[in-house]
Amino acid sequence: MNNRTERPSRFWLSVCLLGLLATLAQANPYADVDWQQWQQHRANLHTHTTLSDGGVTPAQTIDRYRELGYTVLALTDHDTVGPKANREDPRKAETTWPWQRFERDPAELGMVAIEGNEISRVHHIGSYFTGYGNPDVESPEQVIEEIGQRGGLAVMCHPGRYDYSPDWYAGLFARFDHLVGIEVCNRTDRYPWDVALWDDVLQATMPDRPVWGFANDDMHRGEDIGRSWQMLLLPEHTAEHVREAMTTGRFYFSTVYEAGRPAPTIRSIRVDEEAGTITIKADACQRIYWISCGRIVGSGSTFDAKRARRPERYVRAQLRGEYGYTFTQPFRLPIRQTTTDGPAQDKPQESVMPAASASSPPEK
C-alpha cells in the first residue's frame, strides 16, 4: 500500500463542498457555463504506460495525446502491476507522477496533468488528484473510502465488465459523495452494457443524486488513442477547474468507431425552466436523441417536457454523428411529466443503440 500521508488541503475541501452543493442544487449541470467565453478542453482520464501493462512509454503517451489536441491527461497505471507488467515489483502501487520524471513539463506543453491510478485488485476504480495505490485492498468500498480519505475523486471503470447490480452501484453513489461517476464508454464500447447500466443506475439515483458519465481510451497501445474522451468546459485551464468540472458534471463526452475520427461538438445548451425545454446547438451532428430511463422519449435539437414520451426522473441527450456519438450529462426532471399528445405518444421507443452499443456506424 502507498503509505504516504496525504491530508486534503482546505482548498480541496472547499472545492469538494462547493461541488457537492452545486450537484445537489442544479437540475442543469451546464447552468453556469458561459458557452461564448469558456474553453472546451479534451481530456483522457484512463491511460496505461510501460510502467504497468501498457506498451507505450509515459513520455511517448504524453506526446501522442498532445499531438491529437488533448489538453488534460491522467496517466493511470494499474496499482497491481509494475513496469513491464511485473506483479512483484515493489513500486507497482506508485502513481506515474510527476511528468517531470519523464522530461515532460505540463505547463510548457500547454496541458493539465492529473495524478491518478487505476486501483485494480477488485472492481477497477479510477483514483484522481491523489497518489493513492493499494494492491492489497479487499473491497471496492474500501478503495472508494481510502480515495476519499486522501481528498481524491473516484470513478467506476468499465462497470459492464462485472456482475454487480445497478442497485449495488446506486448504493455506492448514495454513500460516497466523492464517487463522481462511471465510465460509460471504454475504448468505444469494449463493454457494451456500460451505457445501459448507466441508465439503470440513473433510474435508481435520480432526481436526487446525479451520476456523471465518462468516456476514456483505457489506452494500452498506440492504436487505442483517440477513441473516447471528455470535453471539459472550463473558465480557466487549471487542475482546480478540471476537478470542479468532474465534480459538477460540467462536461460532455464522446466516442467514435475508429480512432482519430471526429464526434459531434456541442456549441451551446440552453435550458428554459419556464417552458420546460432544453435546446442544443452542435456541429457535425446528424440527429439528437433524448433518452430517459433507457428509452428514447424525443428527438431533435429541442427537448420539450410537455411533448416528450413520458420522461421520468432525468433526461440526457445523445448526439449521433457520422463517426460516433456524443453524450450529455443527465438533466434532472420531475418524477413524472404530463404528456399532452395523443395515444401515439404512449408507446416509448427502445434505446437508440442496440444493447446500448456504439461499436458500429448506423445504417444509412
Residue pairs with C-beta under 8 A, 6 or more apart in sequence:
1 93
1 133
1 134
1 135
1 136
2 79
2 93
2 94
2 131
2 132
2 133
2 134
4 131
6 130
6 131
6 132
6 150
6 151
7 151
8 16
8 150
8 151
9 151
11 240
12 129
12 151
12 243
13 151
15 240
15 243
15 244
15 247
16 151
16 177
16 178
16 247
18 244
19 243
19 244
19 247
19 248
20 177
20 247
22 32
22 247
22 248
23 29
23 210
23 247
23 248
23 249
24 208
26 248
26 332
27 207
27 271
27 273
27 331
27 332
27 333
28 269
28 271
28 278
28 331
28 332
29 210
29 212
29 248
29 249
29 250
29 329
29 330
29 331
30 233
30 249
30 250
30 269
30 271
30 328
30 329
31 271
32 248
32 250
33 233
33 250
33 269
34 235
35 233
35 267
35 268
35 269
37 235
38 233
38 234
38 235
39 233
39 234
39 237
40 231
40 232
40 233
40 234
40 265
41 71
41 72
41 112
41 231
41 232
41 234
41 237
41 242
42 68
42 69
42 70
42 71
42 72
42 229
42 230
42 231
42 232
43 70
43 71
43 72
43 73
43 74
43 229
43 230
43 231
43 232
43 242
43 251
44 65
44 70
44 72
44 73
44 74
44 216
44 217
44 219
44 225
44 228
44 229
44 230
45 72
45 73
45 74
45 76
45 114
45 116
45 126
45 128
45 155
45 214
45 216
45 230
46 74
46 76
46 118
46 126
46 157
46 183
46 186
46 216
46 217
46 218
46 219
47 54
47 61
47 65
47 73
47 74
47 75
47 76
47 216
47 217
47 218
47 219
48 54
48 75
48 76
48 77
48 78
48 118
48 218
48 219
48 220
49 56
49 57
49 58
49 61
49 75
49 77
49 96
50 56
50 57
50 58
50 83
50 84
51 58
51 75
51 77
51 82
51 83
51 96
52 77
52 78
52 81
52 82
52 83
52 85
52 92
52 96
53 78
53 81
53 85
53 220
54 61
54 77
54 219
54 220
54 221
55 220
55 221
55 222
56 64
56 219
56 221
56 222
57 102
58 75
58 96
58 99
58 101
58 102
58 104
59 102
59 103
59 104
61 73
61 75
61 219
62 73
62 75
62 99
62 102
62 104
62 109
62 111
63 104
64 222
64 225
65 73
65 111
65 225
66 109
66 110
66 111
68 225
68 226
68 260
70 111
70 229
71 110
71 111
71 112
71 237
72 111
72 112
72 114
72 230
72 232
72 242
73 111
73 112
73 113
73 114
74 113
74 114
74 115
74 116
74 126
74 128
75 95
75 96
75 97
75 99
75 113
75 116
76 96
76 116
76 117
76 118
76 126
76 127
77 95
77 96
77 117
77 118
78 92
78 117
78 118
78 120
79 92
79 93
79 117
79 118
79 119
79 120
79 121
79 133
79 134
79 135
80 87
80 92
80 120
80 121
80 135
81 87
81 89
81 92
81 120
82 88
82 89
82 90
82 91
82 92
83 89
83 91
86 92
92 133
92 135
93 117
93 133
93 134
93 135
94 131
94 133
95 115
95 116
95 117
95 131
95 132
95 133
97 113
97 115
97 131
98 113
98 115
99 105
99 106
99 113
106 112
106 113
110 237
112 237
112 238
112 239
112 242
113 239
114 128
114 129
114 239
114 242
115 128
115 129
115 130
115 131
116 126
116 127
116 128
116 129
117 126
117 127
117 131
117 132
117 133
118 124
118 125
118 126
118 127
118 157
119 125
119 126
119 127
119 132
119 133
119 134
119 137
119 143
119 147
120 135
121 134
121 135
121 136
121 137
122 137
122 138
122 139
122 140
122 143
123 140
123 143
123 156
123 157
123 159
123 162
123 164
124 157
124 158
124 161
125 140
125 143
125 144
125 147
125 154
125 155
125 156
125 157
126 154
126 155
126 156
126 157
126 183
127 133
127 143
127 147
127 152
127 153
127 154
128 152
128 153
128 154
128 155
128 243
128 246
129 151
129 152
129 153
129 239
129 243
130 147
130 150
130 151
130 152
131 150
132 146
132 147
132 150
132 152
134 142
134 143
134 146
137 143
137 146
140 172
141 172
141 175
143 154
144 154
144 172
144 176
144 178
144 179
145 176
147 153
147 154
147 178
148 154
148 176
148 177
148 178
152 178
153 178
153 179
153 180
153 243
153 246
153 247
154 176
154 178
154 179
154 180
155 179
155 180
155 181
155 182
155 183
155 214
156 169
156 172
156 179
156 181
156 182
156 183
157 183
157 186
157 218
158 183
158 186
158 190
158 191
158 194
158 218
159 169
159 182
159 183
159 191
159 194
159 197
160 186
160 191
160 192
160 193
160 194
160 197
161 191
166 197
166 200
166 201
166 203
166 204
167 204
169 182
169 197
169 201
169 204
169 211
170 201
170 204
170 205
172 179
173 179
173 201
173 205
173 209
173 211
174 205
174 209
180 212
180 246
180 247
181 211
181 212
181 213
181 214
181 246
181 249
182 194
182 197
182 198
182 201
182 211
182 213
182 214
183 194
183 213
183 214
183 215
183 216
184 194
184 195
184 198
184 213
184 214
184 215
184 253
184 327
185 194
185 195
185 213
185 214
185 215
185 216
185 228
185 253
185 254
185 255
185 327
185 358
186 194
186 215
186 216
186 218
186 228
187 216
187 217
187 218
187 219
187 224
187 227
187 228
188 227
188 228
188 255
188 256
188 257
188 324
188 358
188 359
189 195
189 255
189 356
189 357
189 358
189 359
190 218
192 355
192 356
192 357
192 359
193 355
193 356
194 356
195 351
195 353
195 356
195 357
195 358
196 294
196 351
196 355
196 356
197 356
198 211
198 213
199 291
199 293
199 294
199 351
199 356
200 294
201 211
202 210
202 211
202 293
202 313
202 314
202 316
202 330
203 293
203 294
203 312
203 313
205 211
206 313
206 314
206 330
206 332
206 333
207 313
207 314
207 332
207 333
207 334
207 335
210 249
210 314
210 329
210 330
210 332
211 330
212 246
212 249
212 251
212 329
213 253
213 316
213 327
213 329
214 230
214 253
215 228
215 229
215 230
215 253
215 254
215 255
215 327
216 228
216 229
216 230
217 224
217 225
217 226
217 227
217 228
217 229
218 224
219 225
223 259
224 259
225 259
226 256
226 259
226 260
226 261
227 255
227 256
227 258
227 259
228 253
228 254
228 255
228 256
229 253
229 254
230 251
230 252
230 253
231 251
231 252
231 253
231 254
231 265
231 266
232 241
232 242
232 245
232 246
232 250
232 251
233 245
233 250
233 251
233 252
234 241
234 242
234 245
234 250
235 241
244 250
245 251
249 329
251 329
252 266
252 326
252 327
252 328
252 329
253 326
253 327
254 263
254 264
254 324
254 325
254 326
254 327
255 263
255 324
255 325
255 358
256 262
256 263
256 323
256 324
257 323
257 324
257 358
257 359
257 360
257 361
258 323
261 323
261 324
262 284
262 321
262 323
263 284
263 319
263 321
263 323
263 324
263 325
263 326
264 282
264 283
264 284
264 285
264 319
264 320
264 321
264 325
264 326
265 282
265 283
265 284
265 326
266 280
266 281
266 282
266 319
266 326
266 328
267 281
267 282
267 283
268 280
268 281
269 278
269 279
269 280
269 281
269 328
270 278
270 279
271 277
271 278
271 279
271 331
272 278
272 279
275 304
276 304
276 305
276 306
276 337
277 302
277 303
277 304
277 305
278 290
278 302
278 303
278 315
278 317
278 331
279 301
279 302
279 303
280 288
280 301
280 302
280 317
280 319
280 328
281 301
282 288
282 301
282 319
282 326
284 321
284 322
285 319
285 320
285 321
285 326
286 320
286 321
286 322
287 299
287 300
287 319
287 320
288 299
288 300
288 301
288 317
288 318
288 319
288 320
289 296
289 298
289 299
289 317
289 318
289 319
289 320
289 352
290 296
290 297
290 298
290 299
290 303
290 308
290 311
290 315
290 316
290 317
290 318
291 297
291 315
291 316
291 317
291 318
291 351
291 352
292 308
292 311
292 312
292 313
292 314
292 315
292 316
292 333
293 311
293 312
293 313
293 314
294 350
294 351
294 356
295 309
295 348
295 349
295 350
295 351
296 309
296 348
296 349
296 350
296 351
296 352
297 308
297 309
297 310
297 311
297 315
297 348
298 304
298 307
298 308
298 309
298 311
298 315
303 315
303 317
305 311
305 315
305 333
305 337
306 337
306 338
306 339
306 340
307 339
307 340
307 341
307 345
308 315
308 337
308 339
309 339
309 345
309 346
309 347
309 348
309 349
310 336
310 337
310 339
310 345
310 346
310 348
311 333
311 337
312 333
312 335
312 336
312 337
313 332
313 333
313 335
314 330
314 331
314 332
314 333
315 330
315 331
315 333
316 327
316 328
316 329
316 330
316 331
317 327
317 328
318 325
318 326
318 327
318 328
318 352
318 353
319 325
319 326
319 327
319 328
320 352
320 362
322 361
323 361
324 358
325 353
325 358
339 345
339 346
